[in-house]
Amino acid sequence: MGTTVFERRRPQDSVIDESLRDTSFAVFWLDDVQRTEYPTLTGAIEADLAIVGGGYAGLWTAIRAKERDPDRRVVLVEASRVAWAASGRNGGFCEASITHGHENGVNRWPDEIAQLERLGLENLDGIADTVERYGMDAEFERTGQLAVAVEPHQVEWLREEEGFLDQDAVQAEVHSPTFLAGAWERDTTALVHPAKLGLELARVATDLGVEIYEHTLVQDILGDGSGPITVEARDGRVVADAVALATNVFPSLLKRNRLMTVPVYDYVLMTEPLSTEQLSSIGWRNRQGLADSANQFHYYRLTADDRILFGGYDAVYHYGGKVRPEYEDRMESHRRLASHFFTTFPQLEGLRFTHRWAGAIDSSSRFCAFFGTARKGRVTYATGFTGLGVGAARFAADVMLDKLAGEETERTALQMVRQRPVPFPPEPAAAVGINLVRAAMDRADHNGGKRNLFLKTLDALGMGFDS
C-alpha cells in the first residue's frame, strides 16, 4: 500500500507545535459577531406555524413562510442560541448542489439529475437575491469552487470535469506543490461568513414578524394530527396548526427518524491574517473555495480579512451517536490538520492558527437531506444534509412549506424528495460499520483511489458514510 502526499511531505513536529502554541479552542465565526438576545418561551402561545430549530433550515423556513403569507403567525424556538451549532461553525461553502455533488446525484437519481441541478442553481440564485434584497451582511462572495488533485489518480478524475485546469493552470490560480490539476466550477458555489449569515437570517425573520425564542428546549411533540399540534418545551408550549422540524444533527423528535442520521465530527483550523507577502506567495487572487479530491478530503477558503480556514479529513463517529461538547476538543485531529496545512503551503511555515474547533454534522446514508411528514401532514421535517446544508437548507424550507400546504409542486414530485434513505443500523453495528467504512476509504486513498468490494457493495445498496 502506498503513501499519500501528506505522509511523504510531512513537516517537522516543531513547525506543527509552534503553529498551535497559542491557539484558542473556540469557533472563529462566533467570536467575530455581535448577537441579538431573544427571549425564552414561558407559558403557552398559539401560532399558525411553529418551527423547531434556529439554524439555517429553521430560519429559512420562517422567512419563506412569511414571504408566502405575511399574515401567518410564525414562532421559532431554539434550544440554545440562534446559529450556534452547525450553522455557526461550518466552512461557509454555500453550494448550488442539493444532492451532495453531481456524482452522488446522478448515481441515485439519473433521470432527475438535470432538473435537480437546475433547481440547485435557482436556489443559490435565490439566496443571492435574498442577501441583496434585505441588505444582509453575510460576506457573500460568489467565487466558485476549485477542486484540486493531490495524487496522480485524481488528475484523471478531474480531467472529465468542466473547467479542467492542468498543473500549470492550477498553479497559476493557487501555488501549492501538492496541486497536480484542478477543476474550477465558477458559478456553483458562494462563500459566506456562516455565523453572520445565520444571525442575518434571524434579523430578516424578525423584521418580517417572526417571533424567535432562544434557550427553549423542546421535549415533545403532542397531538395525532386530528387537531393542532403542541410543541412542548421545558417552560412553555406552542399550540400550532402546523410544525416544521429543523433539529438536524440533534435527536429527532420523531421516532421514525432516530436511525436515519448519525452525528459525525468535523475538525477545523483558522489561521491568523496573512500578510501581503504571504498572500503573494500562494496566489489565490480569485478567492475560490478549495477542496481536494480524496475520499478523506480537506476544504479551505479565505476569509474577508485574509485568514485561511482549513478543515476536514477526519470524520469521527463516536459510539452511541451522541452529540457532546467533549468530542470537539480532539488535539490529534487538529495536529493532523496543521501538518497537512504546511504540506499544502510550505511557504507559510511560521504562520500561526488562532482558532481550532469542531462541529457535528447530520450525516445520512445518501449524503443529502431527506424529507417527510407526520401527524396527518401537520408536521414536516428535513434532515441529513451531510455537510452541504448552507445552501440546501433554503431548498429544504420550500419543500417543507410545500408539504405543509399539501401542494403538489415540482419540488415535492421529485424522487429525491419522495424517497427516504437507508437507515443506519443500531449499536453496536453502527459503530462497527462506520469504522469499517472509514478504514476502507483510507485504504482507497492509499491505493490509487480504488474502492474495495466492501465499499462497492455499499455503493450498490445506496448506503454510505461521508461528512
BELGI-V922087 format. One record per residue. N is the residue number from 0. OMEGA is omega in radians with two decimals (NA if undefined). Layout:
n->N omega->OMEGA
n->N omega->OMEGA
//
This chain:
n->0 omega->-3.05
n->1 omega->3.07
n->2 omega->3.09
n->3 omega->-3.14
n->4 omega->-3.11
n->5 omega->3.02
n->6 omega->-3.11
n->7 omega->-3.04
n->8 omega->-3.06
n->9 omega->3.12
n->10 omega->3.12
n->11 omega->3.14
n->12 omega->-3.11
n->13 omega->3.10
n->14 omega->3.14
n->15 omega->-3.10
n->16 omega->-3.09
n->17 omega->-3.10
n->18 omega->-3.08
n->19 omega->-2.95
n->20 omega->-3.07
n->21 omega->-3.07
n->22 omega->3.10
n->23 omega->3.05
n->24 omega->-3.06
n->25 omega->3.13
n->26 omega->-3.12
n->27 omega->-3.06
n->28 omega->-3.11
n->29 omega->3.01
n->30 omega->-2.93
n->31 omega->-3.07
n->32 omega->2.97
n->33 omega->-3.03
n->34 omega->2.89
n->35 omega->3.09
n->36 omega->3.04
n->37 omega->-3.06
n->38 omega->3.01
n->39 omega->-3.14
n->40 omega->3.00
n->41 omega->-3.12
n->42 omega->-3.07
n->43 omega->3.04
n->44 omega->3.11
n->45 omega->3.13
n->46 omega->2.97
n->47 omega->-3.14
n->48 omega->3.01
n->49 omega->-3.14
n->50 omega->3.13
n->51 omega->3.14
n->52 omega->-3.08
n->53 omega->2.99
n->54 omega->-3.08
n->55 omega->-3.05
n->56 omega->3.13
n->57 omega->-3.10
n->58 omega->3.08
n->59 omega->3.11
n->60 omega->3.12
n->61 omega->-3.12
n->62 omega->-3.10
n->63 omega->3.10
n->64 omega->-3.14
n->65 omega->3.09
n->66 omega->3.10
n->67 omega->-3.07
n->68 omega->-3.07
n->69 omega->-3.10
n->70 omega->-3.14
n->71 omega->3.06
n->72 omega->-3.08
n->73 omega->3.12
n->74 omega->3.11
n->75 omega->3.11
n->76 omega->-3.09
n->77 omega->-3.08
n->78 omega->-3.12
n->79 omega->3.12
n->80 omega->3.07
n->81 omega->3.02
n->82 omega->-3.12
n->83 omega->-3.06
n->84 omega->-3.06
n->85 omega->-3.09
n->86 omega->3.12
n->87 omega->-3.03
n->88 omega->3.13
n->89 omega->-3.10
n->90 omega->3.13
n->91 omega->3.07
n->92 omega->-3.13
n->93 omega->-2.96
n->94 omega->3.10
n->95 omega->-3.04
n->96 omega->3.02
n->97 omega->-3.11
n->98 omega->-3.08
n->99 omega->3.07
n->100 omega->-3.09
n->101 omega->-3.05
n->102 omega->3.11
n->103 omega->3.14
n->104 omega->-3.08
n->105 omega->3.10
n->106 omega->-3.07
n->107 omega->-3.06
n->108 omega->-3.04
n->109 omega->-3.10
n->110 omega->-3.08
n->111 omega->-2.92
n->112 omega->3.13
n->113 omega->3.12
n->114 omega->3.14
n->115 omega->3.14
n->116 omega->3.05
n->117 omega->3.13
n->118 omega->3.10
n->119 omega->3.11
n->120 omega->3.09
n->121 omega->3.12
n->122 omega->3.11
n->123 omega->3.06
n->124 omega->3.13
n->125 omega->3.07
n->126 omega->3.13
n->127 omega->3.13
n->128 omega->-3.14
n->129 omega->3.11
n->130 omega->-3.12
n->131 omega->-3.04
n->132 omega->-3.10
n->133 omega->3.11
n->134 omega->-3.06
n->135 omega->3.07
n->136 omega->-3.10
n->137 omega->-3.12
n->138 omega->-3.09
n->139 omega->3.12
n->140 omega->-3.12
n->141 omega->-3.03
n->142 omega->-3.10
n->143 omega->-3.13
n->144 omega->3.13
n->145 omega->3.02
n->146 omega->-3.09
n->147 omega->3.04
n->148 omega->3.11
n->149 omega->3.05
n->150 omega->-3.06
n->151 omega->-3.10
n->152 omega->3.13
n->153 omega->3.10
n->154 omega->-3.12
n->155 omega->3.06
n->156 omega->-3.08
n->157 omega->-3.11
n->158 omega->-3.13
n->159 omega->-3.07
n->160 omega->2.99
n->161 omega->3.13
n->162 omega->-3.12
n->163 omega->3.08
n->164 omega->3.07
n->165 omega->-3.01
n->166 omega->3.13
n->167 omega->-3.09
n->168 omega->-3.14
n->169 omega->3.09
n->170 omega->3.08
n->171 omega->3.09
n->172 omega->-3.11
n->173 omega->-3.06
n->174 omega->3.01
n->175 omega->3.12
n->176 omega->-3.14
n->177 omega->-3.03
n->178 omega->-3.11
n->179 omega->3.13
n->180 omega->3.13
n->181 omega->3.02
n->182 omega->-3.02
n->183 omega->2.98
n->184 omega->-2.88
n->185 omega->-2.99
n->186 omega->-3.00
n->187 omega->-3.12
n->188 omega->2.96
n->189 omega->3.01
n->190 omega->3.13
n->191 omega->2.90
n->192 omega->-2.94
n->193 omega->-3.13
n->194 omega->3.09
n->195 omega->3.10
n->196 omega->-3.14
n->197 omega->-3.12
n->198 omega->3.07
n->199 omega->3.04
n->200 omega->3.09
n->201 omega->3.11
n->202 omega->-3.14
n->203 omega->-3.14
n->204 omega->-3.14
n->205 omega->3.06
n->206 omega->3.13
n->207 omega->3.08
n->208 omega->3.10
n->209 omega->3.07
n->210 omega->-3.10
n->211 omega->3.07
n->212 omega->3.07
n->213 omega->-3.14
n->214 omega->-3.12
n->215 omega->-3.06
n->216 omega->3.11
n->217 omega->-3.09
n->218 omega->-3.10
n->219 omega->3.02
n->220 omega->-3.03
n->221 omega->3.12
n->222 omega->-3.10
n->223 omega->3.11
n->224 omega->3.10
n->225 omega->3.07
n->226 omega->3.13
n->227 omega->3.12
n->228 omega->3.10
n->229 omega->3.03
n->230 omega->-3.01
n->231 omega->3.12
n->232 omega->-3.06
n->233 omega->-3.05
n->234 omega->-3.12
n->235 omega->3.13
n->236 omega->3.02
n->237 omega->3.06
n->238 omega->-2.95
n->239 omega->3.04
n->240 omega->-3.11
n->241 omega->-3.10
n->242 omega->3.02
n->243 omega->-3.13
n->244 omega->-3.13
n->245 omega->-3.08
n->246 omega->2.99
n->247 omega->-2.98
n->248 omega->-3.11
n->249 omega->-3.04
n->250 omega->-3.09
n->251 omega->3.04
n->252 omega->3.07
n->253 omega->-3.10
n->254 omega->-3.07
n->255 omega->-3.07
n->256 omega->-3.04
n->257 omega->-3.12
n->258 omega->-3.04
n->259 omega->3.09
n->260 omega->3.01
n->261 omega->3.09
n->262 omega->-3.14
n->263 omega->-3.07
n->264 omega->-3.11
n->265 omega->-2.99
n->266 omega->-2.96
n->267 omega->2.97
n->268 omega->3.03
n->269 omega->-3.14
n->270 omega->2.90
n->271 omega->3.10
n->272 omega->3.12
n->273 omega->3.03
n->274 omega->3.09
n->275 omega->-3.14
n->276 omega->3.12
n->277 omega->3.09
n->278 omega->3.14
n->279 omega->-3.09
n->280 omega->3.14
n->281 omega->-3.11
n->282 omega->3.06
n->283 omega->-3.09
n->284 omega->-3.12
n->285 omega->2.93
n->286 omega->3.12
n->287 omega->2.85
n->288 omega->-3.11
n->289 omega->2.99
n->290 omega->3.07
n->291 omega->-2.88
n->292 omega->3.12
n->293 omega->2.99
n->294 omega->3.03
n->295 omega->-2.93
n->296 omega->3.00
n->297 omega->2.97
n->298 omega->-3.10
n->299 omega->-3.09
n->300 omega->3.05
n->301 omega->3.04
n->302 omega->-3.14
n->303 omega->3.13
n->304 omega->2.99
n->305 omega->2.84
n->306 omega->3.01
n->307 omega->2.94
n->308 omega->-3.10
n->309 omega->-3.07
n->310 omega->3.09
n->311 omega->-3.12
n->312 omega->3.09
n->313 omega->3.01
n->314 omega->-2.88
n->315 omega->3.05
n->316 omega->3.13
n->317 omega->-3.10
n->318 omega->3.12
n->319 omega->3.08
n->320 omega->-3.13
n->321 omega->3.02
n->322 omega->-3.05
n->323 omega->-3.12
n->324 omega->-3.09
n->325 omega->3.11
n->326 omega->-3.05
n->327 omega->-3.06
n->328 omega->-3.07
n->329 omega->-3.01
n->330 omega->3.10
n->331 omega->-3.14
n->332 omega->-3.14
n->333 omega->3.06
n->334 omega->3.11
n->335 omega->3.10
n->336 omega->3.12
n->337 omega->3.10
n->338 omega->-3.11
n->339 omega->3.11
n->340 omega->-3.08
n->341 omega->2.91
n->342 omega->3.14
n->343 omega->-3.10
n->344 omega->-3.13
n->345 omega->3.13
n->346 omega->3.14
n->347 omega->3.08
n->348 omega->-3.03
n->349 omega->3.05
n->350 omega->-3.12
n->351 omega->3.06
n->352 omega->-3.14
n->353 omega->-3.06
n->354 omega->2.97
n->355 omega->-3.13
n->356 omega->3.10
n->357 omega->3.08
n->358 omega->3.14
n->359 omega->-3.13
n->360 omega->3.11
n->361 omega->-3.04
n->362 omega->3.03
n->363 omega->-3.06
n->364 omega->3.09
n->365 omega->3.02
n->366 omega->3.10
n->367 omega->-3.01
n->368 omega->2.97
n->369 omega->-2.91
n->370 omega->3.07
n->371 omega->3.09
n->372 omega->3.09
n->373 omega->3.09
n->374 omega->3.07
n->375 omega->3.06
n->376 omega->3.14
n->377 omega->3.12
n->378 omega->3.08
n->379 omega->-3.11
n->380 omega->2.96
n->381 omega->-3.12
n->382 omega->3.10
n->383 omega->-3.05
n->384 omega->3.03
n->385 omega->3.00
n->386 omega->-3.14
n->387 omega->-3.09
n->388 omega->-3.08
n->389 omega->3.09
n->390 omega->-3.02
n->391 omega->-3.13
n->392 omega->3.13
n->393 omega->3.07
n->394 omega->-3.14
n->395 omega->3.11
n->396 omega->3.13
n->397 omega->3.08
n->398 omega->-3.12
n->399 omega->3.14
n->400 omega->3.03
n->401 omega->-3.09
n->402 omega->3.12
n->403 omega->3.12
n->404 omega->-3.10
n->405 omega->-3.08
n->406 omega->2.99
n->407 omega->-3.10
n->408 omega->3.06
n->409 omega->-3.14
n->410 omega->-3.05
n->411 omega->3.12
n->412 omega->-3.10
n->413 omega->2.98
n->414 omega->-3.13
n->415 omega->3.13
n->416 omega->-3.06
n->417 omega->-3.08
n->418 omega->3.01
n->419 omega->3.12
n->420 omega->3.02
n->421 omega->3.13
n->422 omega->2.99
n->423 omega->3.11
n->424 omega->3.05
n->425 omega->3.06
n->426 omega->0.10
n->427 omega->-3.06
n->428 omega->-3.12
n->429 omega->-3.11
n->430 omega->3.13
n->431 omega->-3.10
n->432 omega->-3.12
n->433 omega->3.13
n->434 omega->3.04
n->435 omega->3.12
n->436 omega->3.12
n->437 omega->3.13
n->438 omega->3.14
n->439 omega->3.09
n->440 omega->3.10
n->441 omega->3.11
n->442 omega->3.13
n->443 omega->3.11
n->444 omega->3.12
n->445 omega->-3.05
n->446 omega->3.07
n->447 omega->3.12
n->448 omega->-3.08
n->449 omega->-3.13
n->450 omega->-3.10
n->451 omega->-3.06
n->452 omega->-3.14
n->453 omega->-3.14
n->454 omega->3.12
n->455 omega->3.10
n->456 omega->3.09
n->457 omega->3.10
n->458 omega->-3.12
n->459 omega->3.13
n->460 omega->-3.10
n->461 omega->-3.08
n->462 omega->3.13
n->463 omega->-3.11
n->464 omega->-3.08
n->465 omega->3.05
n->466 omega->NA
//
